[in-house]
Amino acid sequence: MAGAGFSSEGMPIIKDRDVFLDVMDDSELRYLVVRVKVKADGTIKGRALRWDITGNWTWENGFFCREMDWGGYAIDYNCQEVRAQGNRMRFTSDQGSGDTALFRIR
């Protein structure tokens, strides 16, 4: 669970694709050794440890939905709640009821 222990209290939920892209502003999401770019064209590219991250994403019913591959390991399709404040963005799997990952926006 990336960024465990960080409270989302007070972090506004992003429900709109355009707002999400405005917050991202062609930036990179970072957490320790993970660096990921979520692009407006629906692609995901990045790197974690020594392996590439690739994937695709869509915005569905107020959620960020993605599938990815990390160095040959498939990361299944999942729709996530997104919250952001300042230079932090928090993704919570299973439409907000699952594990969380907190990233810095750089």
Rosetta silent file (secondary structure, phi, psi, omega in degrees, C-alpha in Angstrom):
SEQUENCE: MAGAGFSSEGMPIIKDRDVFLDVMDDSELRYLVVRVKVKADGTIKGRALRWDITGNWTWENGFFCREMDWGGYAIDYNCQEVRAQGNRMRFTSDQGSGDTALFRIR
SCORE:     score description
SCORE:     0.000 S_00000001
   1 L     0.000  101.546 -178.940    0.000    0.000    0.000 S_00000001
   2 L   -65.130  136.174  175.163    1.930    3.043   -1.238 S_00000001
   3 L    68.890   25.342 -178.621    1.767    6.041    1.025 S_00000001
   4 L   -57.226  145.430  176.911    0.057    4.108    3.816 S_00000001
   5 L    94.378   -8.615  178.409   -0.865    6.131    6.845 S_00000001
   6 L   -87.189  127.287  179.324   -1.744    9.311    4.979 S_00000001
   7 L   -80.711  137.303  176.632   -5.244   10.519    5.723 S_00000001
   8 L   -88.757    1.077 -179.564   -7.407   11.561    2.790 S_00000001
   9 L   -56.264  127.236 -179.880   -9.455   13.723    5.140 S_00000001
  10 L    85.494   -8.630  176.987   -9.823   17.128    3.544 S_00000001
  11 L   -85.521  116.966 -179.212   -8.519   15.903    0.184 S_00000001
  12 L   -66.235  142.950  175.386  -11.169   16.678   -2.437 S_00000001
  13 E   -78.985  136.788  173.872  -12.389   13.848   -4.662 S_00000001
  14 E   -96.482  121.242 -178.475  -11.860   14.333   -8.384 S_00000001
  15 L  -110.901   -5.867 -171.895  -14.934   13.157  -10.291 S_00000001
  16 L  -122.558  133.200 -178.716  -14.207   14.711  -13.703 S_00000001
  17 H   -57.382  -44.524 -178.364  -11.645   13.639  -16.333 S_00000001
  18 H   -65.044  -37.740  176.432  -10.834   17.220  -17.351 S_00000001
  19 H   -64.940  -43.695  177.252  -10.215   18.244  -13.734 S_00000001
  20 H   -56.006  -48.579 -179.303   -7.960   15.201  -13.317 S_00000001
  21 H   -65.577  -35.123  176.070   -5.943   16.179  -16.403 S_00000001
  22 H   -63.526  -41.930  178.640   -5.717   19.801  -15.205 S_00000001
  23 H   -66.132  -42.727  179.271   -4.306   18.625  -11.871 S_00000001
  24 H   -64.102  -42.612  176.720   -1.876   16.263  -13.624 S_00000001
  25 L    46.726   44.821  179.751   -0.798   19.048  -16.014 S_00000001
  26 L    57.836   28.665  179.468    1.469   16.610  -17.918 S_00000001
  27 L   -90.825  179.004  179.137    3.355   15.924  -14.682 S_00000001
  28 E  -110.345  141.577  172.879    4.784   12.706  -13.318 S_00000001
  29 E   -92.503  132.771 -178.007    3.407   10.737  -10.374 S_00000001
  30 E  -132.656  139.587  170.552    6.127    9.609   -7.955 S_00000001
  31 E  -149.470  114.675 -176.944    6.337    7.339   -4.947 S_00000001
  32 L    47.124 -110.712 -176.705    9.757    6.122   -3.800 S_00000001
  33 L   -94.234    6.285 -179.563   11.117    4.208   -6.852 S_00000001
  34 E   -97.313  130.341  175.106    7.884    4.487   -8.883 S_00000001
  35 E  -135.449  121.796 -174.246    7.600    7.146  -11.591 S_00000001
  36 E  -137.289  139.211  171.791    4.536    7.197  -13.824 S_00000001
  37 E  -111.806  128.196  176.121    3.080    9.552  -16.442 S_00000001
  38 E  -106.949  109.934 -171.170   -0.653    9.392  -17.081 S_00000001
  39 L   -96.401  152.464 -178.752   -1.171   10.985  -20.480 S_00000001
  40 L   -61.252  -23.103 -179.315   -4.263   12.671  -21.927 S_00000001
  41 L   -79.913    4.106  177.099   -4.238   10.204  -24.855 S_00000001
  42 L    91.867   10.302  179.034   -5.163    7.367  -22.469 S_00000001
  43 E  -105.371  156.589  175.928   -1.703    5.852  -22.074 S_00000001
  44 E  -125.903  130.150  177.603    0.361    5.192  -18.959 S_00000001
  45 E  -140.434  141.133  178.623    4.151    5.024  -19.089 S_00000001
  46 E  -177.445 -160.739 -177.430    6.704    4.840  -16.359 S_00000001
  47 E  -155.555  142.071  173.918    9.278    2.838  -14.488 S_00000001
  48 E  -142.233  127.884 -171.587    9.588    1.133  -11.117 S_00000001
  49 L    56.656 -122.156 -178.860   12.820   -0.429   -9.993 S_00000001
  50 L  -106.002    8.661 -173.749   14.349   -1.709  -13.252 S_00000001
  51 E  -113.634  145.056  177.404   11.119   -2.493  -15.088 S_00000001
  52 E   -75.294  148.602  172.313    8.963   -0.434  -17.410 S_00000001
  53 E  -113.374  128.558  174.704    5.349    0.310  -16.616 S_00000001
  54 E  -134.284  156.990  178.196    2.914    0.558  -19.521 S_00000001
  55 E   175.498 -175.108  179.018   -0.844    0.692  -19.641 S_00000001
  56 E  -135.901  152.960  178.794   -4.049    2.368  -20.666 S_00000001
  57 E  -142.726  156.521  173.487   -6.656    4.325  -18.781 S_00000001
  58 E  -139.214  168.494  175.061  -10.151    5.744  -19.186 S_00000001
  59 E  -113.267  120.390 -175.861  -12.463    7.840  -17.045 S_00000001
  60 E  -132.567  119.541  175.286  -15.718    6.037  -16.217 S_00000001
  61 L    51.544   39.763  177.598  -18.569    7.281  -14.002 S_00000001
  62 L    85.996    9.873 -178.876  -16.267    9.513  -11.954 S_00000001
  63 E  -125.753  148.596  174.054  -13.463    6.968  -11.556 S_00000001
  64 E   -84.341  114.613 -177.532   -9.968    6.517  -13.010 S_00000001
  65 E  -112.553  129.117 -174.958   -9.989    3.062  -14.622 S_00000001
  66 E  -144.909  157.104  166.875   -6.720    1.467  -15.686 S_00000001
  67 E  -133.790  144.151 -175.399   -4.913   -1.695  -16.667 S_00000001
  68 E  -142.829  167.129  173.397   -1.130   -1.901  -16.609 S_00000001
  69 E  -131.072  131.358  178.552    1.876   -4.102  -17.155 S_00000001
  70 E  -121.928   98.646  178.598    4.944   -3.866  -14.951 S_00000001
  71 L    57.777   35.357 -179.524    7.900   -5.668  -16.485 S_00000001
  72 L    96.361   -6.545  178.207    5.710   -8.488  -17.807 S_00000001
  73 E   -97.877  116.834 -178.823    3.486   -8.690  -14.735 S_00000001
  74 E   -73.188  130.552  173.491   -0.139   -7.823  -15.601 S_00000001
  75 E  -106.928  111.770 -170.488   -1.863   -5.430  -13.218 S_00000001
  76 E   -58.826  155.409  175.579   -5.568   -6.093  -13.648 S_00000001
  77 E   -55.973  134.550  178.985   -8.160   -3.565  -14.732 S_00000001
  78 E  -156.128  141.731  176.011   -9.463   -1.550  -11.784 S_00000001
  79 E  -102.795  131.574 -170.524  -11.484    1.644  -11.323 S_00000001
  80 E  -125.771  144.527  170.366  -10.171    3.947   -8.618 S_00000001
  81 E   -75.062  139.798  178.854  -11.309    6.937   -6.641 S_00000001
  82 E  -119.928  132.810  173.614   -8.922    9.867   -7.093 S_00000001
  83 E  -127.147  147.808  178.770   -8.303   12.625   -4.551 S_00000001
  84 E  -146.873  147.639  174.202   -5.843   15.476   -4.872 S_00000001
  85 E  -159.219  128.610 -178.260   -4.556   18.374   -2.856 S_00000001
  86 L    58.963 -126.844 -179.701   -1.499   20.484   -3.516 S_00000001
  87 L  -101.758   25.170  178.995    1.185   18.240   -4.994 S_00000001
  88 E  -119.262  140.772  175.766   -0.359   14.988   -3.720 S_00000001
  89 E  -133.506  130.651 -177.392   -2.708   12.613   -5.498 S_00000001
  90 E  -116.729  128.043  176.876   -4.278    9.605   -3.826 S_00000001
  91 E  -109.738  131.644  176.819   -5.734    6.629   -5.727 S_00000001
  92 E  -123.472  118.062 -175.525   -7.999    4.144   -3.908 S_00000001
  93 H   -64.583  171.815  176.136   -8.764    0.912   -5.748 S_00000001
  94 H    53.627   46.704  178.088  -12.165   -0.749   -6.077 S_00000001
  95 H    54.624   36.715  174.764  -13.979    2.574   -6.537 S_00000001
  96 H    98.822    0.008 -177.249  -12.717    3.906   -3.227 S_00000001
  97 L  -110.231    2.551 -175.584  -13.123    0.832   -1.016 S_00000001
  98 L  -110.583 -151.073  179.722   -9.739   -0.890   -1.544 S_00000001
  99 L   -67.320  155.660 -179.735   -6.035   -0.264   -1.101 S_00000001
 100 E  -117.916  154.766  173.120   -4.615    3.222   -1.497 S_00000001
 101 E  -137.277  127.041 -179.669   -1.550    4.686   -3.145 S_00000001
 102 E  -109.168  124.109 -179.559   -0.376    8.225   -2.437 S_00000001
 103 E  -118.450  154.850  168.295    1.826    9.911   -5.029 S_00000001
 104 E   -94.135  141.623  176.770    3.566   13.241   -5.310 S_00000001
 105 E   -95.242  120.476 -178.511    2.888   15.185   -8.483 S_00000001
 106 L  -124.923    0.000    0.000    6.176   16.413   -9.997 S_00000001
